[in-house]
Amino acid sequence: MLEDIANSNLLCQLAADKNQGTRFIDPAAWLDFYRNSLGKLFWRVRNSGTVSYAIPQLVYKITVKEVLEKTFYKILERPQRIRVEESIELLSEQSVDSPSSKLYSLKTHVNFNETISSPGLLPHAVSSVNLQLSVVHGEALISVCSVYFKTSTRVGDDIFNQKFPVKELLGNISVSTFEAKLLESSYAGIRQSIIDKLGESNIRENILLVPAVPPSLLNLRHLGARQFVQELDI
């Protein structure tokens, strides 16, 4: 079951990457394509919504973890919330050079080299964050949260706890959530097609377990996602 959830979500994410060019230019469009793609793979999506996070007055710095606590956590049951918190803590304990950390960093944010300029403002660098969390619960049910925003602050290694100055945010912090249930009996008919489309190496390099004890890692290979998904239609 977890393998089906991971494989189908990866295919939809890669398809959205291919369609949008990158998930960091227009995160809202990327999320729409990803969410609609899940529907084609026998996921029933419900309770979908997007809000702009209201930053409290007199708050000058904000963290992604604080945003999650004030939004996503409120729609989760306590066991689900604890699971998310434990996963974030476990990921933060990994070396920045670990495969899981490098892959999550690659899929979560980008620091653009170029600068942009706005009327009345000097040119400034841009970083884009498009972080996605999914928690599995119930019978083949996932709750998904995406947090995306742009900032002139360079994003570091600890994206959950990094303090982003409010004055350097470029626009709003958007938080999108939805639930999706996998229709297992229907999915069984396309399971092998999903595996074939992804390929063994793509699954191996883009679905990684986070070890409870960070291992000593040498000679890490590049973990960039392979962008060779041709069509989503099954």
LUMKOL-415301 format. One record per residue: residue number from 1; residue in three letters; x, y, z of N, C-alpha, C in turn. Coordinates in nm, 4 decimals, m for minus. Example, Ala and Ser with C-alpha at 12.3 -4.5 7.8 and 13.67 -1.06 7.14 Angstrom:
# LUMKOL-415301
- 1 ALA 1.3190 m0.5690 0.7800 1.2300 m0.4500 0.7800 1.3200 m0.3300 0.7800
- 2 SER 1.2850 m0.2250 0.7080 1.3670 m0.1060 0.7140 1.2900 0.0030 0.7870
This chain:
# LUMKOL-415301
- 1 MET 0.0812 m0.1204 0.0000 0.0000 0.0000 0.0000 0.0857 0.1271 0.0000
- 2 LEU 0.1849 0.1342 0.0894 0.2717 0.2518 0.0925 0.3491 0.2653 m0.0379
- 3 GLU 0.3848 0.1527 m0.0973 0.4561 0.1562 m0.2249 0.3667 0.2157 m0.3338
- 4 ASP 0.2389 0.1776 m0.3354 0.1453 0.2324 m0.4331 0.1292 0.3837 m0.4143
- 5 ILE 0.1182 0.4261 m0.2895 0.1037 0.5687 m0.2590 0.2259 0.6460 m0.3062
- 6 ALA 0.3447 0.5951 m0.2744 0.4683 0.6642 m0.3119 0.4856 0.6680 m0.4631
- 7 ASN 0.4632 0.5561 m0.5304 0.4845 0.5499 m0.6751 0.3886 0.6403 m0.7510
- 8 SER 0.2602 0.6367 m0.7157 0.1625 0.7182 m0.7879 0.1860 0.8670 m0.7642
- 9 ASN 0.2243 0.9040 m0.6429 0.2538 1.0444 m0.6148 0.3789 1.0909 m0.6877
- 10 LEU 0.4799 1.0060 m0.6950 0.6018 1.0433 m0.7666 0.5727 1.0649 m0.9141
- 11 LEU 0.4953 0.9764 m0.9753 0.4634 0.9927 m1.1165 0.3910 1.1244 m1.1413
- 12 CYS 0.2958 1.1581 m1.0551 0.2211 1.2830 m1.0713 0.3101 1.4050 m1.0494
- 13 GLN 0.4036 1.3967 m0.9569 0.4967 1.5070 m0.9332 0.5892 1.5274 m1.0530
- 14 LEU 0.6412 1.4197 m1.1077 0.7299 1.4300 m1.2233 0.6537 1.4794 m1.3464
- 15 ALA 0.5285 1.4355 m1.3603 0.4472 1.4832 m1.4711 0.4224 1.6335 m1.4582
- 16 ALA 0.3982 1.6813 m1.3356 0.3788 1.8248 m1.3131 0.5077 1.9007 m1.3416
- 17 ASP 0.6209 1.8440 m1.3024 0.7501 1.9070 m1.3330 0.7672 1.9228 m1.4839
- 18 LYS 0.7337 1.8172 m1.5570 0.7502 1.8183 m1.7018 0.6569 1.9203 m1.7663
- 19 ASN 0.5328 1.9259 m1.7205 0.4347 2.0161 m1.7782 0.4667 2.1621 m1.7485
- 20 GLN 0.5142 2.1902 m1.6265 0.5376 2.3277 m1.5830 0.6804 2.3745 m1.6071
- 21 GLY 0.7698 2.2838 m1.6436 0.9102 2.3195 m1.6617 0.9849 2.3138 m1.5301
- 22 THR 0.9285 2.3714 m1.4270 0.9811 2.3653 m1.2914 0.8676 2.3939 m1.1951
- 23 ARG 0.8744 2.3379 m1.0785 0.7692 2.3601 m0.9783 0.7848 2.4919 m0.9045
- 24 PHE 0.8915 2.5673 m0.9356 0.9229 2.6870 m0.8571 0.8817 2.8184 m0.9230
- 25 ILE 0.8489 2.8158 m1.0512 0.8106 2.9404 m1.1180 0.6677 2.9785 m1.0840
- 26 ASP 0.5758 2.8834 m1.0977 0.4342 2.9064 m1.0670 0.3837 2.7889 m0.9833
- 27 PRO 0.4134 2.7893 m0.8523 0.3763 2.6767 m0.7668 0.2280 2.6437 m0.7676
- 28 ALA 0.1422 2.7452 m0.7797 m0.0013 2.7189 m0.7796 m0.0422 2.6372 m0.9015
- 29 ALA 0.0122 2.6713 m1.0184 m0.0183 2.5964 m1.1405 0.0390 2.4554 m1.1316
- 30 TRP 0.1589 2.4451 m1.0750 0.2207 2.3130 m1.0579 0.1334 2.2261 m0.9684
- 31 LEU 0.0843 2.2817 m0.8591 0.0018 2.2059 m0.7656 m0.1296 2.1630 m0.8308
- 32 ASP m0.1894 2.2504 m0.9101 m0.3137 2.2149 m0.9789 m0.2919 2.0961 m1.0721
- 33 PHE m0.1827 2.0985 m1.1475 m0.1556 1.9887 m1.2397 m0.1306 1.8589 m1.1632
- 34 TYR m0.0531 1.8677 m1.0572 m0.0244 1.7501 m0.9747 m0.1526 1.6926 m0.9146
- 35 ARG m0.2357 1.7774 m0.8616 m0.3599 1.7331 m0.7972 m0.4555 1.6708 m0.8992
- 36 ASN m0.4660 1.7331 m1.0176 m0.5517 1.6781 m1.1223 m0.4973 1.5448 m1.1737
- 37 SER m0.3660 1.5319 m1.1764 m0.3042 1.4076 m1.2212 m0.3360 1.2930 m1.1260
- 38 LEU m0.3416 1.3231 m0.9966 m0.3782 1.2198 m0.8996 m0.5161 1.1622 m0.9330
- 39 GLY m0.6080 1.2475 m0.9762 m0.7418 1.2009 m1.0110 m0.7412 1.1010 m1.1247
- 40 LYS m0.6436 1.1146 m1.2166 m0.6329 1.0211 m1.3283 m0.5795 0.8851 m1.2851
- 41 LEU m0.5178 0.8828 m1.1684 m0.4588 0.7578 m1.1192 m0.5433 0.6988 m1.0058
- 42 PHE m0.6735 0.7266 m1.0092 m0.7693 0.6693 m0.9143 m0.7489 0.7166 m0.7706
- 43 TRP m0.7108 0.8441 m0.7572 m0.7148 0.9103 m0.6283 m0.8390 0.9987 m0.6254
- 44 ARG m0.9150 0.9917 m0.5185 m1.0318 1.0784 m0.5011 m0.9918 1.1955 m0.4121
- 45 VAL m0.9842 1.3136 m0.4722 m0.9378 1.4332 m0.4026 m1.0566 1.5089 m0.3443
- 46 ARG m1.0418 1.5578 m0.2214 m1.1499 1.6316 m0.1561 m1.0914 1.7354 m0.0609
- 47 ASN m1.1787 1.8239 m0.0142 m1.1409 1.9271 0.0843 m1.0186 2.0073 0.0400
- 48 SER m1.0175 2.0462 m0.0864 m0.9047 2.1223 m0.1401 m0.9251 2.2716 m0.1157
- 49 GLY m0.8196 2.3389 m0.0726 m0.8301 2.4824 m0.0486 m0.6945 2.5484 m0.0352
- 50 THR m0.6909 2.6786 m0.0627 m0.5670 2.7566 m0.0531 m0.5952 2.8857 0.0235
- 51 VAL m0.5065 2.9189 0.1155 m0.5190 3.0431 0.1913 m0.3856 3.1159 0.1898
- 52 SER m0.3913 3.2456 0.2088 m0.2707 3.3255 0.2291 m0.2470 3.3370 0.3787
- 53 TYR m0.1311 3.2936 0.4229 m0.1015 3.2951 0.5657 m0.0937 3.4385 0.6164
- 54 ALA m0.1717 3.4666 0.7179 m0.1743 3.6016 0.7759 m0.0635 3.6138 0.8804
- 55 ILE 0.0391 3.6878 0.8481 0.1504 3.7057 0.9408 0.1072 3.8011 1.0533
- 56 PRO 0.1193 3.7591 1.1778 0.0761 3.8447 1.2898 0.1518 3.9778 1.2921
- 57 GLN 0.0862 4.0796 1.3436 0.1515 4.2094 1.3585 0.2697 4.1989 1.4541
- 58 LEU 0.3686 4.2822 1.4291 0.4899 4.2906 1.5098 0.5754 4.1632 1.5009
- 59 VAL 0.5464 4.0786 1.4023 0.6314 3.9627 1.3751 0.7223 3.9994 1.2588
- 60 TYR 0.8518 3.9898 1.2808 0.9475 4.0349 1.1806 1.0193 3.9188 1.1112
- 61 LYS 1.0083 3.8007 1.1691 1.0665 3.6828 1.1065 0.9684 3.5666 1.1222
- 62 ILE 0.9672 3.4794 1.0236 0.8732 3.3675 1.0251 0.9448 3.2409 0.9801
- 63 THR 0.9034 3.1280 1.0338 0.9591 3.0000 0.9912 0.8494 2.9168 0.9255
- 64 VAL 0.8899 2.8257 0.8397 0.7940 2.7362 0.7751 0.7233 2.6501 0.8796
- 65 LYS 0.7970 2.6101 0.9818 0.7368 2.5280 1.0859 0.6249 2.6031 1.1571
- 66 GLU 0.6440 2.7317 1.1812 0.5391 2.8125 1.2438 0.4170 2.8217 1.1539
- 67 VAL 0.4394 2.8355 1.0250 0.3279 2.8412 0.9301 0.2488 2.7107 0.9346
- 68 LEU 0.3184 2.5978 0.9375 0.2523 2.4675 0.9440 0.1714 2.4537 1.0728
- 69 GLU 0.2288 2.4991 1.1827 0.1610 2.4876 1.3121 0.0307 2.5677 1.3143
- 70 LYS 0.0288 2.6812 1.2438 m0.0884 2.7683 1.2459 m0.1904 2.7322 1.1381
- 71 THR m0.1546 2.6421 1.0477 m0.2449 2.6085 0.9370 m0.2682 2.4577 0.9284
- 72 PHE m0.1756 2.3856 0.8713 m0.1919 2.2427 0.8440 m0.2187 2.1614 0.9695
- 73 TYR m0.1442 2.1901 1.0753 m0.1591 2.1125 1.1983 m0.3014 2.1198 1.2541
- 74 LYS m0.3702 2.2306 1.2275 m0.5036 2.2495 1.2847 m0.6084 2.1583 1.2228
- 75 ILE m0.5810 2.1038 1.1045 m0.6787 2.0155 1.0414 m0.6401 1.8681 1.0574
- 76 LEU m0.5318 1.8423 1.1293 m0.4870 1.7055 1.1527 m0.5299 1.6579 1.2902
- 77 GLU m0.5527 1.5285 1.3006 m0.5723 1.4681 1.4317 m0.4376 1.4619 1.5029
- 78 ARG m0.4402 1.4489 1.6333 m0.3159 1.4518 1.7105 m0.2143 1.3461 1.6650
- 79 PRO m0.2534 1.2200 1.6412 m0.1548 1.1208 1.5958 m0.0901 1.1587 1.4621
- 80 GLN m0.1680 1.2194 1.3729 m0.1133 1.2618 1.2437 m0.0143 1.3755 1.2625
- 81 ARG m0.0501 1.4696 1.3493 0.0378 1.5838 1.3745 0.1701 1.5376 1.4348
- 82 ILE 0.1616 1.4447 1.5289 0.2836 1.3920 1.5906 0.3704 1.3237 1.4861
- 83 ARG 0.3071 1.2517 1.3940 0.3828 1.1827 1.2896 0.4582 1.2822 1.2018
- 84 VAL 0.3924 1.3923 1.1668 0.4583 1.4951 1.0856 0.5739 1.5577 1.1622
- 85 GLU 0.5505 1.5911 1.2892 0.6547 1.6537 1.3703 0.7756 1.5617 1.3844
- 86 GLU 0.7509 1.4326 1.4059 0.8607 1.3375 1.4198 0.9378 1.3236 1.2892
- 87 SER 0.8674 1.3268 1.1773 0.9337 1.3154 1.0476 1.0210 1.4369 1.0190
- 88 ILE 0.9715 1.5557 1.0532 1.0505 1.6772 1.0340 1.1766 1.6727 1.1205
- 89 GLU 1.1595 1.6297 1.2452 1.2741 1.6206 1.3351 1.3759 1.5179 1.2848
- 90 LEU 1.3262 1.4051 1.2350 1.4155 1.3015 1.1848 1.4931 1.3506 1.0631
- 91 LEU 1.4254 1.4215 0.9750 1.4928 1.4747 0.8573 1.5978 1.5776 0.8965
- 92 SER 1.5676 1.6598 0.9968 1.6628 1.7632 1.0393 1.7876 1.7036 1.1031
- 93 GLU 1.7774 1.5804 1.1501 1.8923 1.5138 1.2120 1.9886 1.4550 1.1093
- 94 GLN 1.9462 1.4486 0.9842 2.0318 1.3914 0.8802 2.1408 1.4905 0.8406
- 95 SER 2.2525 1.4374 0.7977 2.3573 1.5214 0.7432 2.3073 1.5906 0.6181
- 96 VAL 2.3540 1.7133 0.5930 2.3113 1.7849 0.4725 2.3567 1.7130 0.3467
- 97 ASP 2.4538 1.6225 0.3607 2.5032 1.5466 0.2466 2.4370 1.4100 0.2330
- 98 SER 2.3430 1.3788 0.3203 2.2751 1.2500 0.3116 2.1841 1.2493 0.1897
- 99 PRO 2.1606 1.1339 0.1290 2.0726 1.1279 0.0105 1.9339 1.1849 0.0357
- 100 SER 1.8751 1.1544 0.1517 1.7406 1.2025 0.1790 1.7372 1.3550 0.1916
- 101 SER 1.8366 1.4127 0.2586 1.8411 1.5583 0.2744 1.8637 1.6283 0.1408
- 102 LYS 1.9534 1.5740 0.0599 1.9829 1.6363 m0.0685 1.8631 1.6288 m0.1622
- 103 LEU 1.7938 1.5166 m0.1610 1.6770 1.5025 m0.2472 1.5649 1.5961 m0.2026
- 104 TYR 1.5391 1.6032 m0.0714 1.4324 1.6902 m0.0221 1.4649 1.8367 m0.0505
- 105 SER 1.5915 1.8731 m0.0356 1.6331 2.0099 m0.0654 1.6106 2.0416 m0.2129
- 106 LEU 1.6469 1.9467 m0.2991 1.6313 1.9656 m0.4427 1.4854 1.9869 m0.4803
- 107 LYS 1.3958 1.9159 m0.4123 1.2539 1.9211 m0.4466 1.1777 2.0294 m0.3712
- 108 THR 1.2421 2.1010 m0.2831 1.1736 2.1932 m0.1938 1.1970 2.3401 m0.2251
- 109 HIS 1.3159 2.3761 m0.2692 1.3441 2.5170 m0.2932 1.4531 2.5337 m0.3977
- 110 VAL 1.4625 2.6546 m0.4484 1.5682 2.6879 m0.5426 1.6112 2.8318 m0.5172
- 111 ASN 1.7413 2.8545 m0.5225 1.7966 2.9896 m0.5136 1.8385 3.0303 m0.6547
- 112 PHE 1.7619 3.1176 m0.7164 1.7924 3.1587 m0.8528 1.9183 3.2442 m0.8548
- 113 ASN 1.9990 3.2259 m0.9591 2.1213 3.3049 m0.9715 2.0921 3.4462 m1.0205
- 114 GLU 1.9890 3.4582 m1.1055 1.9602 3.5890 m1.1610 1.8883 3.6766 m1.0592
- 115 THR 1.8776 3.8031 m1.0895 1.8066 3.8975 m1.0034 1.6892 3.9545 m1.0800
- 116 ILE 1.5923 4.0059 m1.0073 1.4802 4.0745 m1.0706 1.4715 4.2145 m1.0119
- 117 SER 1.4060 4.3012 m1.0829 1.3882 4.4372 m1.0324 1.2408 4.4731 m1.0400
- 118 SER 1.1961 4.5526 m0.9466 1.0590 4.5996 m0.9415 1.0595 4.7514 m0.9395
- 119 PRO 0.9513 4.8134 m0.9831 0.9453 4.9597 m0.9820 0.9762 5.0149 m0.8431
- 120 GLY 1.0732 5.1045 m0.8365 1.1076 5.1680 m0.7099 1.2003 5.0865 m0.6222
- 121 LEU 1.2372 4.9648 m0.6676 1.3250 4.8797 m0.5876 1.4506 4.8454 m0.6656
- 122 LEU 1.5583 4.8266 m0.5935 1.6826 4.7826 m0.6555 1.6719 4.6357 m0.6934
- 123 PRO 1.7477 4.5903 m0.7935 1.7461 4.4481 m0.8291 1.7824 4.3624 m0.7082
- 124 HIS 1.7185 4.2480 m0.6957 1.7458 4.1626 m0.5810 1.7347 4.0161 m0.6230
- 125 ALA 1.8070 3.9321 m0.5503 1.8036 3.7891 m0.5780 1.6694 3.7310 m0.5349
- 126 VAL 1.6339 3.6188 m0.5940 1.5056 3.5567 m0.5631 1.5263 3.4093 m0.5294
- 127 SER 1.4634 3.3669 m0.4215 1.4568 3.2256 m0.3874 1.3104 3.1861 m0.3845
- 128 SER 1.2814 3.0666 m0.4340 1.1441 3.0177 m0.4379 1.1330 2.8909 m0.3562
- 129 VAL 1.0331 2.8868 m0.2691 1.0069 2.7702 m0.1842 0.8758 2.7066 m0.2274
- 130 ASN 0.8771 2.5771 m0.2490 0.7551 2.5016 m0.2808 0.7651 2.3697 m0.2061
- 131 LEU 0.7304 2.3734 m0.0797 0.7460 2.2596 0.0106 0.6159 2.1822 0.0190
- 132 GLN 0.6264 2.0510 0.0113 0.5078 1.9668 0.0189 0.5251 1.8595 0.1252
- 133 LEU 0.4227 1.8432 0.2068 0.4194 1.7396 0.3100 0.2956 1.6544 0.2906
- 134 SER 0.3121 1.5233 0.3031 0.1985 1.4321 0.2969 0.2050 1.3384 0.4166
- 135 VAL 0.0923 1.3196 0.4815 0.0861 1.2264 0.5940 m0.0185 1.1199 0.5604
- 136 VAL 0.0219 0.9932 0.5722 m0.0659 0.8812 0.5408 m0.1399 0.8394 0.6669
- 137 HIS m0.2708 0.8190 0.6531 m0.3491 0.7766 0.7689 m0.4762 0.7090 0.7196
- 138 GLY m0.5467 0.6438 0.8111 m0.6689 0.5756 0.7726 m0.6410 0.4654 0.6723
- 139 GLU m0.7369 0.4395 0.5872 m0.7216 0.3383 0.4829 m0.6881 0.4065 0.3499
- 140 ALA m0.5605 0.4060 0.3171 m0.5123 0.4632 0.1904 m0.5520 0.6096 0.1744
- 141 LEU m0.5491 0.6841 0.2850 m0.5854 0.8251 0.2841 m0.4626 0.9094 0.3157
- 142 ILE m0.4444 1.0186 0.2412 m0.3342 1.1095 0.2696 m0.3883 1.2505 0.2877
- 143 SER m0.3254 1.3252 0.3765 m0.3499 1.4679 0.3915 m0.2241 1.5384 0.3423
- 144 VAL m0.2423 1.6324 0.2522 m0.1292 1.6963 0.1845 m0.1316 1.8461 0.2116
- 145 CYS m0.0143 1.9015 0.2362 m0.0006 2.0463 0.2543 0.1161 2.0964 0.1698
- 146 SER 0.0926 2.2040 0.0969 0.1979 2.2700 0.0206 0.2125 2.4134 0.0702
- 147 VAL 0.3349 2.4526 0.0985 0.3652 2.5893 0.1405 0.4577 2.6492 0.0348
- 148 TYR 0.4150 2.7587 m0.0247 0.5009 2.8170 m0.1273 0.5029 2.9699 m0.1160
- 149 PHE 0.6221 3.0235 m0.1389 0.6426 3.1681 m0.1339 0.7757 3.2011 m0.1987
- 150 LYS 0.7956 3.3286 m0.2264 0.9221 3.3775 m0.2798 0.9821 3.4761 m0.1805
- 151 THR 1.1129 3.4808 m0.1786 1.1838 3.5678 m0.0850 1.3161 3.6108 m0.1454
- 152 SER 1.3656 3.7231 m0.0992 1.4990 3.7657 m0.1412 1.6060 3.7120 m0.0471
- 153 THR 1.5649 3.6310 0.0512 1.6581 3.5633 0.1414 1.7016 3.4312 0.0797
- 154 ARG 1.8287 3.4035 0.0843 1.8769 3.2756 0.0334 1.8326 3.1637 0.1282
- 155 VAL 1.7774 3.0571 0.0717 1.7282 2.9457 0.1520 1.8441 2.8541 0.1885
- 156 GLY 1.8528 2.8201 0.3181 1.9605 2.7352 0.3670 1.9214 2.5892 0.3755
- 157 ASP 1.9934 2.5149 0.4570 1.9746 2.3704 0.4665 1.8545 2.3302 0.5518
- 158 ASP 1.8229 2.4087 0.6546 1.7127 2.3733 0.7448 1.5913 2.4589 0.7107
- 159 ILE 1.5174 2.4169 0.6097 1.4086 2.4998 0.5591 1.2949 2.5134 0.6588
- 160 PHE 1.2757 2.4154 0.7457 1.1648 2.4221 0.8410 1.1881 2.5242 0.9508
- 161 ASN 1.3129 2.5399 0.9930 1.3432 2.6272 1.1070 1.4155 2.7556 1.0694
- 162 GLN 1.4466 2.7738 0.9424 1.5119 2.8971 0.9019 1.4181 3.0151 0.9245
- 163 LYS 1.4728 3.1237 0.9790 1.3935 3.2433 1.0063 1.3992 3.3368 0.8856
- 164 PHE 1.2857 3.3499 0.8175 1.2783 3.4349 0.6989 1.2276 3.5734 0.7390
- 165 PRO 1.3053 3.6789 0.7129 1.2591 3.8145 0.7435 1.1330 3.8476 0.6650
- 166 VAL 1.0332 3.8975 0.7339 0.9059 3.9287 0.6701 0.9234 4.0339 0.5612
- 167 LYS 1.0113 4.1317 0.5847 1.0287 4.2401 0.4886 1.0936 4.1932 0.3588
- 168 GLU 1.1513 4.0717 0.3586 1.2150 4.0202 0.2378 1.1277 3.9194 0.1636
- 169 LEU 1.0046 3.8987 0.2119 0.9110 3.8145 0.1387 0.8626 3.8890 0.0151
- 170 LEU 0.8520 3.8182 m0.0952 0.8063 3.8770 m0.2207 0.6652 3.8257 m0.2482
- 171 GLY 0.5667 3.8910 m0.1908 0.4295 3.8446 m0.2031 0.3870 3.7662 m0.0797
- 172 ASN 0.2773 3.6938 m0.0934 0.2188 3.6217 0.0195 0.2800 3.4839 0.0378
- 173 ILE 0.2601 3.4286 0.1583 0.2884 3.2874 0.1836 0.1582 3.2123 0.1601
- 174 SER 0.1562 3.1256 0.0599 0.0356 3.0501 0.0265 0.0427 2.9107 0.0870
- 175 VAL m0.0686 2.8682 0.1433 m0.0767 2.7344 0.2034 m0.1947 2.6621 0.1402
- 176 SER m0.1658 2.5521 0.0727 m0.2702 2.4728 0.0078 m0.2788 2.3363 0.0741
- 177 THR m0.3998 2.2908 0.0981 m0.4198 2.1609 0.1607 m0.5285 2.0845 0.0858
- 178 PHE m0.5195 1.9531 0.0913 m0.6268 1.8681 0.0412 m0.6099 1.7284 0.0973
- 179 GLU m0.7157 1.6506 0.0872 m0.7115 1.5094 0.1230 m0.7327 1.4274 m0.0031
- 180 ALA m0.6759 1.3078 m0.0067 m0.6961 1.2202 m0.1218 m0.6989 1.0757 m0.0739
- 181 LYS m0.7905 1.0004 m0.1311 m0.8045 0.8590 m0.0962 m0.7766 0.7750 m0.2205
- 182 LEU m0.6897 0.6776 m0.2069 m0.6570 0.5895 m0.3174 m0.7635 0.4806 m0.3299
- 183 LEU m0.8214 0.4697 m0.4484 m0.9204 0.3655 m0.4755 m0.8438 0.2378 m0.5126
- 184 GLU m0.8185 0.1550 m0.4145 m0.7264 0.0432 m0.4290 m0.7663 m0.0553 m0.5379
- 185 SER m0.8928 m0.0916 m0.5438 m0.9345 m0.1917 m0.6415 m0.9138 m0.1430 m0.7844
- 186 SER m0.9389 m0.0144 m0.8088 m0.9178 0.0427 m0.9420 m0.7690 0.0591 m0.9718
- 187 TYR m0.6937 0.1013 m0.8702 m0.5501 0.1235 m0.8903 m0.4767 m0.0061 m0.9232
- 188 ALA m0.5270 m0.1174 m0.8725 m0.4604 m0.2462 m0.8961 m0.4440 m0.2740 m1.0449
- 189 GLY m0.5379 m0.2245 m1.1258 m0.5309 m0.2502 m1.2689 m0.4224 m0.1722 m1.3410
- 190 ILE m0.3708 m0.0649 m1.2803 m0.2670 0.0155 m1.3458 m0.1353 0.0133 m1.2685
- 191 ARG m0.1291 m0.0646 m1.1613 m0.0108 m0.0654 m1.0749 0.1171 m0.0911 m1.1543
- 192 GLN 0.1164 m0.1945 m1.2367 0.2374 m0.2291 m1.3104 0.2716 m0.1236 m1.4147
- 193 SER 0.1689 m0.0601 m1.4712 0.1939 0.0469 m1.5678 0.2654 0.1653 m1.5022
- 194 ILE 0.2273 0.1962 m1.3789 0.2921 0.3049 m1.3050 0.4392 0.2711 m1.2808
- 195 ILE 0.4641 0.1484 m1.2361 0.6010 0.1048 m1.2093 0.6846 0.1095 m1.3367
- 196 ASP 0.6252 0.0645 m1.4487 0.6987 0.0634 m1.5760 0.7298 0.2044 m1.6229
- 197 LYS 0.6348 0.2963 m1.6070 0.6571 0.4339 m1.6500 0.7685 0.5005 m1.5690
- 198 LEU 0.7715 0.4724 m1.4401 0.8743 0.5329 m1.3554 1.0110 0.4706 m1.3824
- 199 GLY 1.0157 0.3403 m1.3889 1.1433 0.2715 m1.4060 1.2128 0.2488 m1.2734
- 200 GLU 1.2875 0.1408 m1.2653 1.3519 0.1032 m1.1386 1.4462 0.2099 m1.0877
- 201 SER 1.5300 0.2656 m1.1742 1.6293 0.3632 m1.1279 1.5625 0.4910 m1.0795
- 202 ASN 1.4556 0.5323 m1.1450 1.3846 0.6535 m1.1032 1.3219 0.6341 m0.9659
- 203 ILE 1.2617 0.5185 m0.9429 1.2044 0.4889 m0.8124 1.3132 0.4841 m0.7064
- 204 ARG 1.4248 0.4204 m0.7396 1.5331 0.4039 m0.6430 1.5936 0.5384 m0.6031
- 205 GLU 1.6039 0.6307 m0.6948 1.6710 0.7574 m0.6669 1.5777 0.8654 m0.6126
- 206 ASN 1.4472 0.8465 m0.6259 1.3548 0.9530 m0.5876 1.2532 0.9139 m0.4808
- 207 ILE 1.2619 0.7922 m0.4313 1.1831 0.7508 m0.3159 1.2815 0.6938 m0.2141
- 208 LEU 1.3140 0.7747 m0.1150 1.4186 0.7376 m0.0196 1.3640 0.7331 0.1218
- 209 LEU 1.4021 0.6315 0.1951 1.3702 0.6251 0.3367 1.4693 0.7109 0.4140
- 210 VAL 1.4209 0.7744 0.5187 1.5081 0.8527 0.6057 1.5490 0.7636 0.7221
- 211 PRO 1.6766 0.7268 0.7326 1.7191 0.6355 0.8394 1.7081 0.6985 0.9768
- 212 ALA 1.6734 0.6169 1.0756 1.6629 0.6663 1.2130 1.7986 0.7089 1.2656
- 213 VAL 1.9039 0.6408 1.2206 2.0409 0.6750 1.2577 2.1135 0.7157 1.1305
- 214 PRO 2.1525 0.8434 1.1168 2.2185 0.8881 0.9952 2.3447 0.8072 0.9686
- 215 PRO 2.3548 0.7449 0.8494 2.4723 0.6652 0.8173 2.5894 0.7515 0.7732
- 216 SER 2.7071 0.6926 0.7736 2.8247 0.7594 0.7191 2.8223 0.7371 0.5690
- 217 LEU 2.8206 0.8450 0.4936 2.8030 0.8336 0.3494 2.9253 0.8846 0.2757
- 218 LEU 2.9688 0.8065 0.1778 3.0810 0.8441 0.0945 3.0412 0.8301 m0.0518
- 219 ASN 3.1086 0.9115 m0.1383 3.0896 0.8991 m0.2821 2.9421 0.9057 m0.3214
- 220 LEU 2.8735 1.0100 m0.2747 2.7312 1.0247 m0.3052 2.7141 1.0553 m0.4540
- 221 ARG 2.6186 0.9875 m0.5150 2.5919 1.0160 m0.6542 2.4883 1.1286 m0.6642
- 222 HIS 2.4853 1.1895 m0.7778 2.3885 1.2971 m0.7995 2.2481 1.2424 m0.7897
- 223 LEU 2.1612 1.3163 m0.7174 2.0266 1.2659 m0.6917 1.9187 1.3445 m0.7651
- 224 GLY 1.9566 1.4110 m0.8738 1.8563 1.4857 m0.9480 1.7491 1.3950 m1.0045
- 225 ALA 1.6268 1.4429 m1.0051 1.5158 1.3614 m1.0549 1.5290 1.3422 m1.2055
- 226 ARG 1.5043 1.2212 m1.2537 1.5096 1.1936 m1.3960 1.3794 1.2405 m1.4606
- 227 GLN 1.3958 1.3281 m1.5574 1.2786 1.3893 m1.6191 1.2463 1.3203 m1.7516
- 228 PHE 1.2014 1.1972 m1.7461 1.1726 1.1296 m1.8715 1.0321 1.0710 m1.8751
- 229 VAL 0.9444 1.1221 m1.7931 0.8063 1.0785 m1.8002 0.7452 1.1357 m1.9277
- 230 GLN 0.6975 1.0514 m2.0164 0.6499 1.0967 m2.1449 0.5025 1.1397 m2.1420
- 231 GLU 0.4165 1.0545 m2.0937 0.2736 1.0836 m2.0914 0.2146 1.0338 m1.9605
- 232 LEU 0.1120 1.1023 m1.9127 0.0478 1.0586 m1.7889 m0.0650 0.9607 m1.8159
- 233 ASP m0.1255 0.9691 m1.9346 m0.2396 0.8847 m1.9657 m0.2012 0.7378 m1.9572
- 234 ILE m0.2808 0.6594 m1.8880 m0.2550 0.5158 m1.8707 m0.3376 0.4379 m1.9736
